[in-house]
Amino acid sequence: MPELDGFEATAAIRKIEAEKKPARRVRIIALTANALVGERERCLAAGMDDYISKPFTSQQLYQSLAAAVPPPAPEEAGKFNPARLDQLCNELERAAVVDMVGDFLNEFAGRIEEIHRLNSISQWPELERAAIP
């Protein structure tokens, strides 16, 4: 980076957080081509939350980002939250969200039918795979 490297930027962010005490701290992920032994530990010790070396897969990036999302409160699990849909539309392109919702609605009836069928014939492993995409 032109003015600060990742370690200096991390230290500056953590200093601000120590002073302002936000409800949630910023998730900092090191993305680096420097895949030397001990580099991950050095990044974590500097206050970073995760470390991914290049080249990385989209799955690695997704898992690292997903770790920042708190699990839903038990009373909210399974409930539809329209605010979350609005949030997704702001985070992603609205057309992508519309496509995802359309895909879900198109597949939902068939998936429920398959779940009931597998349950009726006691096909438990297949039922688990059908119920948890």
C-alpha positions as CSV (number, residue, x, y, z in Angstrom):
1,M,0.0,0.0,0.0
2,P,1.3,3.5,-0.7
3,E,1.2,4.9,2.8
4,L,0.8,2.0,5.2
5,D,1.5,-1.7,4.9
6,G,-1.1,-4.2,6.2
7,F,0.5,-4.5,9.6
8,E,0.6,-0.7,10.1
9,A,-3.0,-0.4,8.9
10,T,-4.1,-3.1,11.2
11,A,-2.4,-1.5,14.2
12,A,-4.0,1.9,13.3
13,I,-7.5,0.3,13.1
14,R,-7.1,-1.7,16.4
15,K,-5.9,1.5,18.1
16,I,-9.0,3.4,17.0
17,E,-11.2,0.5,18.1
18,A,-9.4,0.5,21.5
19,E,-10.3,4.2,21.9
20,K,-13.8,4.1,20.6
21,K,-14.9,0.6,21.8
22,P,-17.3,-0.2,19.0
23,A,-19.9,-3.0,19.4
24,R,-18.1,-5.1,16.8
25,R,-14.6,-4.9,15.7
26,V,-13.5,-4.7,12.1
27,R,-12.6,-8.0,10.5
28,I,-9.2,-7.8,9.0
29,I,-8.1,-10.5,6.5
30,A,-4.6,-10.6,5.2
31,L,-4.5,-11.4,1.5
32,T,-0.9,-11.9,0.6
33,A,1.3,-13.6,-1.9
34,N,3.8,-14.0,0.9
35,A,3.3,-17.6,1.8
36,L,6.3,-18.0,4.0
37,V,6.3,-20.3,7.0
38,G,5.1,-18.4,10.1
39,E,3.5,-15.6,8.0
40,R,0.0,-16.6,9.1
41,E,1.0,-16.5,12.8
42,R,2.7,-13.1,12.3
43,C,-0.5,-11.7,10.8
44,L,-2.7,-13.1,13.6
45,A,-0.3,-11.8,16.2
46,A,-0.5,-8.3,14.6
47,G,-4.2,-8.3,15.2
48,M,-5.5,-9.6,11.9
49,D,-8.4,-12.0,12.1
50,D,-7.5,-14.4,9.3
51,Y,-4.8,-15.0,6.6
52,I,-5.3,-16.2,3.0
53,S,-2.4,-16.6,0.7
54,K,-2.6,-16.2,-3.0
55,P,-3.8,-17.9,-5.1
56,F,-6.9,-18.5,-3.0
57,T,-10.2,-20.0,-3.9
58,S,-13.6,-18.3,-3.7
59,Q,-14.5,-20.9,-1.0
60,Q,-11.5,-19.9,1.1
61,L,-12.6,-16.2,0.9
62,Y,-16.2,-17.0,1.6
63,Q,-15.3,-19.0,4.7
64,S,-13.1,-16.2,6.0
65,L,-15.8,-13.6,5.4
66,A,-18.6,-15.9,6.8
67,A,-16.7,-16.1,10.1
68,A,-17.5,-12.5,10.6
69,V,-21.3,-13.0,10.5
70,P,-22.7,-13.7,13.9
71,P,-25.1,-16.7,14.2
72,P,-28.7,-15.8,14.5
73,A,-30.2,-15.6,17.9
74,P,-32.2,-18.8,18.7
75,E,-35.5,-16.9,18.7
76,E,-34.7,-15.5,15.2
77,A,-33.5,-18.7,13.6
78,G,-35.9,-19.8,10.9
79,K,-37.9,-16.6,10.8
80,F,-38.2,-14.6,7.7
81,N,-36.7,-11.2,8.2
82,P,-37.6,-8.6,5.4
83,A,-34.9,-6.3,6.7
84,R,-32.3,-9.0,5.8
85,L,-33.7,-9.2,2.3
86,D,-33.3,-5.4,2.0
87,Q,-29.8,-5.7,3.3
88,L,-29.0,-8.3,0.7
89,C,-30.3,-6.1,-2.0
90,N,-28.0,-3.3,-0.8
91,E,-25.0,-5.6,-0.6
92,L,-25.5,-7.4,-3.8
93,E,-27.0,-6.4,-7.1
94,R,-30.8,-6.4,-6.8
95,A,-31.1,-8.5,-10.0
96,A,-28.9,-11.2,-8.4
97,V,-31.1,-11.3,-5.3
98,V,-34.2,-11.5,-7.5
99,D,-32.6,-14.4,-9.4
100,M,-31.8,-16.2,-6.1
101,V,-35.3,-15.8,-4.7
102,G,-36.7,-17.0,-8.0
103,D,-34.5,-20.1,-8.0
104,F,-35.6,-20.8,-4.4
105,L,-39.3,-20.5,-5.2
106,N,-38.9,-22.6,-8.3
107,E,-37.2,-25.4,-6.4
108,F,-39.0,-25.2,-3.1
109,A,-42.1,-27.3,-3.9
110,G,-40.1,-30.1,-5.5
111,R,-37.6,-30.1,-2.5
112,I,-40.5,-30.4,0.0
113,E,-42.1,-33.2,-2.0
114,E,-38.8,-35.0,-2.1
115,I,-38.3,-34.6,1.6
116,H,-41.7,-36.0,2.3
117,R,-41.1,-38.9,0.0
118,L,-37.7,-39.8,1.5
119,N,-39.2,-39.5,5.0
120,S,-42.1,-41.9,4.1
121,I,-39.6,-44.6,3.0
122,S,-37.1,-44.0,5.8
123,Q,-34.2,-43.0,3.6
124,W,-32.5,-41.0,6.4
125,P,-29.1,-40.1,4.7
126,E,-30.8,-39.1,1.5
127,L,-33.4,-37.1,3.5
128,E,-30.6,-35.2,5.3
129,R,-28.9,-34.4,2.0
130,A,-32.3,-33.2,0.5
131,A,-33.1,-31.1,3.6
132,I,-29.8,-29.4,4.0
133,P,-28.6,-28.0,0.6
